[in-house]
Amino acid sequence: MSSLLKNLGPGSLSVIAITLVLFLTALFTKGFTHDLLLEAAIFLVSVKLIIMTYRNSQGVESIERKLDLVLSGEEHLEKALADLQQSKAKNS
């Protein structure tokens, strides 16, 4: 749970808080009526969007880590190729 809160920005946390406050306000002002289902649906859509944003950020971080590995491997290969060319030039 702390990982989720760490990756959510202040905007997402404020949306969660405001939506929860509005939902609870609707619960106490309207009671358990049909309109409460509409309020609950809006709350769940907001939570779902925030969860999707969180999962998207996790995916981006994973892709960035893999890209860093590819780039470091490329740098290693370029260095090895340059060393090989230098040794060939010295032997010629």
Backbone atoms as SQL, in Angstrom:
CREATE TABLE atoms (id INTEGER PRIMARY KEY, chain TEXT, resi INTEGER, resn TEXT, atom TEXT, x REAL, y REAL, z REAL);
INSERT INTO atoms VALUES
  (1, 'A', 1, 'MET', 'N', 0.827, -1.189, 0.000),
  (2, 'A', 1, 'MET', 'CA', 0.000, 0.000, 0.000),
  (3, 'A', 1, 'MET', 'C', 0.870, 1.250, 0.000),
  (4, 'A', 2, 'SER', 'N', 1.980, 1.233, 0.728),
  (5, 'A', 2, 'SER', 'CA', 2.838, 2.419, 0.764),
  (6, 'A', 2, 'SER', 'C', 3.461, 2.679, -0.597),
  (7, 'A', 3, 'SER', 'N', 3.717, 1.606, -1.379),
  (8, 'A', 3, 'SER', 'CA', 4.248, 1.765, -2.726),
  (9, 'A', 3, 'SER', 'C', 3.225, 2.472, -3.609),
  (10, 'A', 4, 'LEU', 'N', 1.953, 2.147, -3.431),
  (11, 'A', 4, 'LEU', 'CA', 0.906, 2.803, -4.193),
  (12, 'A', 4, 'LEU', 'C', 0.850, 4.285, -3.849),
  (13, 'A', 5, 'LEU', 'N', 0.891, 4.610, -2.576),
  (14, 'A', 5, 'LEU', 'CA', 0.829, 6.014, -2.165),
  (15, 'A', 5, 'LEU', 'C', 2.068, 6.785, -2.600),
  (16, 'A', 6, 'LYS', 'N', 3.224, 6.097, -2.645),
  (17, 'A', 6, 'LYS', 'CA', 4.456, 6.752, -3.054),
  (18, 'A', 6, 'LYS', 'C', 4.402, 7.145, -4.524),
  (19, 'A', 7, 'ASN', 'N', 3.818, 6.286, -5.356),
  (20, 'A', 7, 'ASN', 'CA', 3.785, 6.536, -6.785),
  (21, 'A', 7, 'ASN', 'C', 2.626, 7.416, -7.220),
  (22, 'A', 8, 'LEU', 'N', 1.638, 7.600, -6.363),
  (23, 'A', 8, 'LEU', 'CA', 0.546, 8.502, -6.694),
  (24, 'A', 8, 'LEU', 'C', 0.973, 9.927, -6.381),
  (25, 'A', 9, 'GLY', 'N', 0.684, 10.792, -7.280),
  (26, 'A', 9, 'GLY', 'CA', 1.049, 12.188, -7.084),
  (27, 'A', 9, 'GLY', 'C', 0.047, 12.896, -6.201),
  (28, 'A', 10, 'PRO', 'N', 0.359, 14.130, -5.849),
  (29, 'A', 10, 'PRO', 'CA', -0.563, 14.897, -5.011),
  (30, 'A', 10, 'PRO', 'C', -1.911, 15.121, -5.695),
  (31, 'A', 11, 'GLY', 'N', -1.911, 15.211, -7.022),
  (32, 'A', 11, 'GLY', 'CA', -3.170, 15.387, -7.742),
  (33, 'A', 11, 'GLY', 'C', -4.079, 14.182, -7.581),
  (34, 'A', 12, 'SER', 'N', -3.510, 12.979, -7.724),
  (35, 'A', 12, 'SER', 'CA', -4.306, 11.760, -7.582),
  (36, 'A', 12, 'SER', 'C', -4.824, 11.608, -6.151),
  (37, 'A', 13, 'LEU', 'N', -3.976, 11.906, -5.194),
  (38, 'A', 13, 'LEU', 'CA', -4.411, 11.796, -3.802),
  (39, 'A', 13, 'LEU', 'C', -5.516, 12.796, -3.486),
  (40, 'A', 14, 'SER', 'N', -5.421, 13.999, -4.045),
  (41, 'A', 14, 'SER', 'CA', -6.469, 14.991, -3.793),
  (42, 'A', 14, 'SER', 'C', -7.773, 14.582, -4.478),
  (43, 'A', 15, 'VAL', 'N', -7.688, 13.977, -5.676),
  (44, 'A', 15, 'VAL', 'CA', -8.903, 13.492, -6.342),
  (45, 'A', 15, 'VAL', 'C', -9.560, 12.399, -5.510),
  (46, 'A', 16, 'ILE', 'N', -8.755, 11.491, -4.964),
  (47, 'A', 16, 'ILE', 'CA', -9.302, 10.432, -4.113),
  (48, 'A', 16, 'ILE', 'C', -9.996, 11.042, -2.891),
  (49, 'A', 17, 'ALA', 'N', -9.342, 11.978, -2.248),
  (50, 'A', 17, 'ALA', 'CA', -9.902, 12.587, -1.042),
  (51, 'A', 17, 'ALA', 'C', -11.184, 13.353, -1.347),
  (52, 'A', 18, 'ILE', 'N', -11.178, 14.166, -2.396),
  (53, 'A', 18, 'ILE', 'CA', -12.362, 14.957, -2.737),
  (54, 'A', 18, 'ILE', 'C', -13.523, 14.045, -3.125),
  (55, 'A', 19, 'THR', 'N', -13.234, 13.025, -3.930),
  (56, 'A', 19, 'THR', 'CA', -14.289, 12.105, -4.346),
  (57, 'A', 19, 'THR', 'C', -14.862, 11.355, -3.150),
  (58, 'A', 20, 'LEU', 'N', -14.000, 10.944, -2.233),
  (59, 'A', 20, 'LEU', 'CA', -14.475, 10.249, -1.039),
  (60, 'A', 20, 'LEU', 'C', -15.334, 11.164, -0.171),
  (61, 'A', 21, 'VAL', 'N', -14.914, 12.410, -0.007),
  (62, 'A', 21, 'VAL', 'CA', -15.699, 13.370, 0.785),
  (63, 'A', 21, 'VAL', 'C', -17.063, 13.602, 0.136),
  (64, 'A', 22, 'LEU', 'N', -17.073, 13.772, -1.190),
  (65, 'A', 22, 'LEU', 'CA', -18.348, 13.984, -1.879),
  (66, 'A', 22, 'LEU', 'C', -19.246, 12.748, -1.774),
  (67, 'A', 23, 'PHE', 'N', -18.641, 11.571, -1.871),
  (68, 'A', 23, 'PHE', 'CA', -19.419, 10.340, -1.746),
  (69, 'A', 23, 'PHE', 'C', -20.034, 10.224, -0.356),
  (70, 'A', 24, 'LEU', 'N', -19.236, 10.489, 0.672),
  (71, 'A', 24, 'LEU', 'CA', -19.757, 10.403, 2.040),
  (72, 'A', 24, 'LEU', 'C', -20.810, 11.463, 2.300),
  (73, 'A', 25, 'THR', 'N', -20.620, 12.653, 1.719),
  (74, 'A', 25, 'THR', 'CA', -21.622, 13.710, 1.863),
  (75, 'A', 25, 'THR', 'C', -22.932, 13.276, 1.217),
  (76, 'A', 26, 'ALA', 'N', -22.839, 12.700, 0.027),
  (77, 'A', 26, 'ALA', 'CA', -24.053, 12.224, -0.650),
  (78, 'A', 26, 'ALA', 'C', -24.718, 11.113, 0.157),
  (79, 'A', 27, 'LEU', 'N', -23.925, 10.277, 0.784),
  (80, 'A', 27, 'LEU', 'CA', -24.473, 9.191, 1.593),
  (81, 'A', 27, 'LEU', 'C', -25.306, 9.738, 2.745),
  (82, 'A', 28, 'PHE', 'N', -24.793, 10.783, 3.415),
  (83, 'A', 28, 'PHE', 'CA', -25.501, 11.322, 4.574),
  (84, 'A', 28, 'PHE', 'C', -26.659, 12.238, 4.179),
  (85, 'A', 29, 'THR', 'N', -26.551, 12.917, 3.028),
  (86, 'A', 29, 'THR', 'CA', -27.644, 13.814, 2.648),
  (87, 'A', 29, 'THR', 'C', -28.768, 13.075, 1.926),
  (88, 'A', 30, 'LYS', 'N', -28.439, 12.095, 1.107),
  (89, 'A', 30, 'LYS', 'CA', -29.465, 11.392, 0.337),
  (90, 'A', 30, 'LYS', 'C', -29.892, 10.090, 0.994),
  (91, 'A', 31, 'GLY', 'N', -29.067, 9.573, 1.877),
  (92, 'A', 31, 'GLY', 'CA', -29.391, 8.300, 2.497),
  (93, 'A', 31, 'GLY', 'C', -29.168, 7.162, 1.521),
  (94, 'A', 32, 'PHE', 'N', -29.676, 6.004, 1.861),
  (95, 'A', 32, 'PHE', 'CA', -29.503, 4.828, 1.011),
  (96, 'A', 32, 'PHE', 'C', -30.625, 4.785, -0.035),
  (97, 'A', 33, 'THR', 'N', -30.479, 5.609, -1.044),
  (98, 'A', 33, 'THR', 'CA', -31.482, 5.654, -2.115),
  (99, 'A', 33, 'THR', 'C', -30.841, 5.231, -3.429),
  (100, 'A', 34, 'HIS', 'N', -31.629, 5.302, -4.481),
  (101, 'A', 34, 'HIS', 'CA', -31.144, 4.948, -5.821),
  (102, 'A', 34, 'HIS', 'C', -30.010, 5.866, -6.249),
  (103, 'A', 35, 'ASP', 'N', -30.076, 7.124, -5.847),
  (104, 'A', 35, 'ASP', 'CA', -29.024, 8.087, -6.217),
  (105, 'A', 35, 'ASP', 'C', -27.675, 7.709, -5.622),
  (106, 'A', 36, 'LEU', 'N', -27.697, 6.972, -4.538),
  (107, 'A', 36, 'LEU', 'CA', -26.443, 6.538, -3.927),
  (108, 'A', 36, 'LEU', 'C', -25.685, 5.605, -4.857),
  (109, 'A', 37, 'LEU', 'N', -26.407, 4.803, -5.631),
  (110, 'A', 37, 'LEU', 'CA', -25.740, 3.915, -6.586),
  (111, 'A', 37, 'LEU', 'C', -24.978, 4.725, -7.641),
  (112, 'A', 38, 'LEU', 'N', -25.565, 5.823, -8.066),
  (113, 'A', 38, 'LEU', 'CA', -24.896, 6.695, -9.020),
  (114, 'A', 38, 'LEU', 'C', -23.636, 7.302, -8.403),
  (115, 'A', 39, 'GLU', 'N', -23.734, 7.749, -7.182),
  (116, 'A', 39, 'GLU', 'CA', -22.573, 8.316, -6.491),
  (117, 'A', 39, 'GLU', 'C', -21.483, 7.260, -6.308),
  (118, 'A', 40, 'ALA', 'N', -21.884, 6.040, -5.965),
  (119, 'A', 40, 'ALA', 'CA', -20.906, 4.958, -5.795),
  (120, 'A', 40, 'ALA', 'C', -20.232, 4.634, -7.117),
  (121, 'A', 41, 'ALA', 'N', -20.988, 4.667, -8.201),
  (122, 'A', 41, 'ALA', 'CA', -20.406, 4.394, -9.514),
  (123, 'A', 41, 'ALA', 'C', -19.371, 5.456, -9.883),
  (124, 'A', 42, 'ILE', 'N', -19.679, 6.697, -9.613),
  (125, 'A', 42, 'ILE', 'CA', -18.723, 7.778, -9.896),
  (126, 'A', 42, 'ILE', 'C', -17.462, 7.594, -9.066),
  (127, 'A', 43, 'PHE', 'N', -17.627, 7.245, -7.807),
  (128, 'A', 43, 'PHE', 'CA', -16.472, 7.006, -6.943),
  (129, 'A', 43, 'PHE', 'C', -15.620, 5.857, -7.480),
  (130, 'A', 44, 'LEU', 'N', -16.254, 4.773, -7.878),
  (131, 'A', 44, 'LEU', 'CA', -15.504, 3.621, -8.385),
  (132, 'A', 44, 'LEU', 'C', -14.797, 3.928, -9.702),
  (133, 'A', 45, 'VAL', 'N', -15.413, 4.726, -10.551),
  (134, 'A', 45, 'VAL', 'CA', -14.751, 5.118, -11.798),
  (135, 'A', 45, 'VAL', 'C', -13.503, 5.944, -11.492),
  (136, 'A', 46, 'SER', 'N', -13.600, 6.851, -10.545),
  (137, 'A', 46, 'SER', 'CA', -12.430, 7.657, -10.172),
  (138, 'A', 46, 'SER', 'C', -11.309, 6.772, -9.635),
  (139, 'A', 47, 'VAL', 'N', -11.653, 5.830, -8.771),
  (140, 'A', 47, 'VAL', 'CA', -10.650, 4.929, -8.212),
  (141, 'A', 47, 'VAL', 'C', -10.033, 4.071, -9.315),
  (142, 'A', 48, 'LYS', 'N', -10.865, 3.597, -10.235),
  (143, 'A', 48, 'LYS', 'CA', -10.368, 2.767, -11.336),
  (144, 'A', 48, 'LYS', 'C', -9.389, 3.556, -12.207),
  (145, 'A', 49, 'LEU', 'N', -9.695, 4.787, -12.506),
  (146, 'A', 49, 'LEU', 'CA', -8.784, 5.617, -13.303),
  (147, 'A', 49, 'LEU', 'C', -7.457, 5.832, -12.595),
  (148, 'A', 50, 'ILE', 'N', -7.498, 6.019, -11.305),
  (149, 'A', 50, 'ILE', 'CA', -6.273, 6.232, -10.543),
  (150, 'A', 50, 'ILE', 'C', -5.459, 4.945, -10.501),
  (151, 'A', 51, 'ILE', 'N', -6.117, 3.802, -10.350),
  (152, 'A', 51, 'ILE', 'CA', -5.405, 2.520, -10.355),
  (153, 'A', 51, 'ILE', 'C', -4.769, 2.279, -11.721),
  (154, 'A', 52, 'MET', 'N', -5.482, 2.616, -12.788),
  (155, 'A', 52, 'MET', 'CA', -4.914, 2.458, -14.130),
  (156, 'A', 52, 'MET', 'C', -3.694, 3.350, -14.315),
  (157, 'A', 53, 'THR', 'N', -3.741, 4.552, -13.777),
  (158, 'A', 53, 'THR', 'CA', -2.595, 5.455, -13.850),
  (159, 'A', 53, 'THR', 'C', -1.408, 4.861, -13.104),
  (160, 'A', 54, 'TYR', 'N', -1.665, 4.292, -11.944),
  (161, 'A', 54, 'TYR', 'CA', -0.610, 3.659, -11.158),
  (162, 'A', 54, 'TYR', 'C', 0.023, 2.503, -11.920),
  (163, 'A', 55, 'ARG', 'N', -0.812, 1.639, -12.499),
  (164, 'A', 55, 'ARG', 'CA', -0.283, 0.494, -13.250),
  (165, 'A', 55, 'ARG', 'C', 0.492, 0.958, -14.479),
  (166, 'A', 56, 'ASN', 'N', 0.019, 2.011, -15.102),
  (167, 'A', 56, 'ASN', 'CA', 0.728, 2.559, -16.259),
  (168, 'A', 56, 'ASN', 'C', 2.110, 3.068, -15.843),
  (169, 'A', 57, 'SER', 'N', 2.192, 3.738, -14.713),
  (170, 'A', 57, 'SER', 'CA', 3.501, 4.238, -14.254),
  (171, 'A', 57, 'SER', 'C', 4.431, 3.074, -13.909),
  (172, 'A', 58, 'GLN', 'N', 3.878, 1.988, -13.360),
  (173, 'A', 58, 'GLN', 'CA', 4.699, 0.819, -13.074),
  (174, 'A', 58, 'GLN', 'C', 5.233, 0.210, -14.369),
  (175, 'A', 59, 'GLY', 'N', 4.399, 0.153, -15.402),
  (176, 'A', 59, 'GLY', 'CA', 4.830, -0.364, -16.691),
  (177, 'A', 59, 'GLY', 'C', 5.909, 0.490, -17.322),
  (178, 'A', 60, 'VAL', 'N', 5.774, 1.796, -17.210),
  (179, 'A', 60, 'VAL', 'CA', 6.773, 2.710, -17.763),
  (180, 'A', 60, 'VAL', 'C', 8.104, 2.528, -17.042),
  (181, 'A', 61, 'GLU', 'N', 8.064, 2.388, -15.724),
  (182, 'A', 61, 'GLU', 'CA', 9.304, 2.170, -14.972),
  (183, 'A', 61, 'GLU', 'C', 9.979, 0.866, -15.393),
  (184, 'A', 62, 'SER', 'N', 9.195, -0.177, -15.618),
  (185, 'A', 62, 'SER', 'CA', 9.754, -1.454, -16.054),
  (186, 'A', 62, 'SER', 'C', 10.400, -1.324, -17.425),
  (187, 'A', 63, 'ILE', 'N', 9.743, -0.642, -18.329),
  (188, 'A', 63, 'ILE', 'CA', 10.300, -0.436, -19.669),
  (189, 'A', 63, 'ILE', 'C', 11.570, 0.396, -19.604),
  (190, 'A', 64, 'GLU', 'N', 11.591, 1.411, -18.750),
  (191, 'A', 64, 'GLU', 'CA', 12.791, 2.244, -18.613),
  (192, 'A', 64, 'GLU', 'C', 13.970, 1.427, -18.088),
  (193, 'A', 65, 'ARG', 'N', 13.713, 0.532, -17.118),
  (194, 'A', 65, 'ARG', 'CA', 14.795, -0.317, -16.606),
  (195, 'A', 65, 'ARG', 'C', 15.338, -1.226, -17.706),
  (196, 'A', 66, 'LYS', 'N', 14.446, -1.809, -18.494),
  (197, 'A', 66, 'LYS', 'CA', 14.885, -2.688, -19.578),
  (198, 'A', 66, 'LYS', 'C', 15.640, -1.903, -20.643),
  (199, 'A', 67, 'LEU', 'N', 15.193, -0.702, -20.938),
  (200, 'A', 67, 'LEU', 'CA', 15.880, 0.134, -21.914),
  (201, 'A', 67, 'LEU', 'C', 17.267, 0.520, -21.417),
  (202, 'A', 68, 'ASP', 'N', 17.386, 0.806, -20.127),
  (203, 'A', 68, 'ASP', 'CA', 18.703, 1.105, -19.557),
  (204, 'A', 68, 'ASP', 'C', 19.645, -0.082, -19.710),
  (205, 'A', 69, 'LEU', 'N', 19.133, -1.305, -19.511),
  (206, 'A', 69, 'LEU', 'CA', 19.959, -2.500, -19.690),
  (207, 'A', 69, 'LEU', 'C', 20.413, -2.642, -21.143),
  (208, 'A', 70, 'VAL', 'N', 19.505, -2.389, -22.073),
  (209, 'A', 70, 'VAL', 'CA', 19.859, -2.483, -23.490),
  (210, 'A', 70, 'VAL', 'C', 20.916, -1.440, -23.845),
  (211, 'A', 71, 'LEU', 'N', 20.734, -0.220, -23.364),
  (212, 'A', 71, 'LEU', 'CA', 21.693, 0.838, -23.678),
  (213, 'A', 71, 'LEU', 'C', 23.062, 0.569, -23.060),
  (214, 'A', 72, 'SER', 'N', 23.099, 0.035, -21.842),
  (215, 'A', 72, 'SER', 'CA', 24.391, -0.276, -21.236),
  (216, 'A', 72, 'SER', 'C', 25.071, -1.411, -21.985),
  (217, 'A', 73, 'GLY', 'N', 24.279, -2.379, -22.458),
  (218, 'A', 73, 'GLY', 'CA', 24.852, -3.456, -23.271),
  (219, 'A', 73, 'GLY', 'C', 25.399, -2.939, -24.579),
  (220, 'A', 74, 'GLU', 'N', 24.708, -1.978, -25.177),
  (221, 'A', 74, 'GLU', 'CA', 25.172, -1.379, -26.425),
  (222, 'A', 74, 'GLU', 'C', 26.485, -0.619, -26.201),
  (223, 'A', 75, 'GLU', 'N', 26.564, 0.117, -25.113),
  (224, 'A', 75, 'GLU', 'CA', 27.802, 0.843, -24.805),
  (225, 'A', 75, 'GLU', 'C', 28.963, -0.129, -24.608),
  (226, 'A', 76, 'HIS', 'N', 28.694, -1.237, -23.941),
  (227, 'A', 76, 'HIS', 'CA', 29.720, -2.251, -23.706),
  (228, 'A', 76, 'HIS', 'C', 30.205, -2.835, -25.035),
  (229, 'A', 77, 'LEU', 'N', 29.269, -3.126, -25.936),
  (230, 'A', 77, 'LEU', 'CA', 29.641, -3.666, -27.242),
  (231, 'A', 77, 'LEU', 'C', 30.425, -2.649, -28.081),
  (232, 'A', 78, 'GLU', 'N', 30.027, -1.390, -28.010),
  (233, 'A', 78, 'GLU', 'CA', 30.752, -0.352, -28.756),
  (234, 'A', 78, 'GLU', 'C', 32.180, -0.219, -28.243),
  (235, 'A', 79, 'LYS', 'N', 32.353, -0.292, -26.936),
  (236, 'A', 79, 'LYS', 'CA', 33.691, -0.196, -26.355),
  (237, 'A', 79, 'LYS', 'C', 34.539, -1.396, -26.774),
  (238, 'A', 80, 'ALA', 'N', 33.940, -2.582, -26.742),
  (239, 'A', 80, 'ALA', 'CA', 34.666, -3.787, -27.142),
  (240, 'A', 80, 'ALA', 'C', 35.043, -3.720, -28.619),
  (241, 'A', 81, 'LEU', 'N', 34.166, -3.201, -29.455),
  (242, 'A', 81, 'LEU', 'CA', 34.456, -3.065, -30.881),
  (243, 'A', 81, 'LEU', 'C', 35.580, -2.065, -31.119),
  (244, 'A', 82, 'ALA', 'N', 35.569, -0.956, -30.384),
  (245, 'A', 82, 'ALA', 'CA', 36.631, 0.036, -30.519),
  (246, 'A', 82, 'ALA', 'C', 37.972, -0.548, -30.078),
  (247, 'A', 83, 'ASP', 'N', 37.973, -1.318, -28.986),
  (248, 'A', 83, 'ASP', 'CA', 39.208, -1.965, -28.526),
  (249, 'A', 83, 'ASP', 'C', 39.716, -2.967, -29.555),
  (250, 'A', 84, 'LEU', 'N', 38.817, -3.703, -30.175),
  (251, 'A', 84, 'LEU', 'CA', 39.186, -4.680, -31.191),
  (252, 'A', 84, 'LEU', 'C', 39.788, -3.988, -32.421),
  (253, 'A', 85, 'GLN', 'N', 39.196, -2.863, -32.822),
  (254, 'A', 85, 'GLN', 'CA', 39.721, -2.132, -33.955),
  (255, 'A', 85, 'GLN', 'C', 41.103, -1.551, -33.658),
  (256, 'A', 86, 'GLN', 'N', 41.314, -1.090, -32.427),
  (257, 'A', 86, 'GLN', 'CA', 42.617, -0.559, -32.033),
  (258, 'A', 86, 'GLN', 'C', 43.672, -1.660, -32.047),
  (259, 'A', 87, 'SER', 'N', 43.307, -2.831, -31.541),
  (260, 'A', 87, 'SER', 'CA', 44.285, -3.918, -31.527),
  (261, 'A', 87, 'SER', 'C', 44.601, -4.393, -32.936),
  (262, 'A', 88, 'LYS', 'N', 43.635, -4.381, -33.843),
  (263, 'A', 88, 'LYS', 'CA', 43.891, -4.736, -35.251),
  (264, 'A', 88, 'LYS', 'C', 44.810, -3.707, -35.903),
  (265, 'A', 89, 'ALA', 'N', 44.583, -2.442, -35.577),
  (266, 'A', 89, 'ALA', 'CA', 45.392, -1.363, -36.169),
  (267, 'A', 89, 'ALA', 'C', 46.836, -1.478, -35.675),
  (268, 'A', 90, 'LYS', 'N', 47.054, -1.860, -34.448),
  (269, 'A', 90, 'LYS', 'CA', 48.404, -2.000, -33.908),
  (270, 'A', 90, 'LYS', 'C', 49.118, -3.197, -34.534),
  (271, 'A', 91, 'ASN', 'N', 48.376, -4.267, -34.811),
  (272, 'A', 91, 'ASN', 'CA', 48.972, -5.475, -35.382),
  (273, 'A', 91, 'ASN', 'C', 49.272, -5.318, -36.883),
  (274, 'A', 92, 'SER', 'N', 48.651, -4.361, -37.530),
  (275, 'A', 92, 'SER', 'CA', 48.863, -4.199, -38.992),
  (276, 'A', 92, 'SER', 'C', 50.099, -3.438, -39.313);
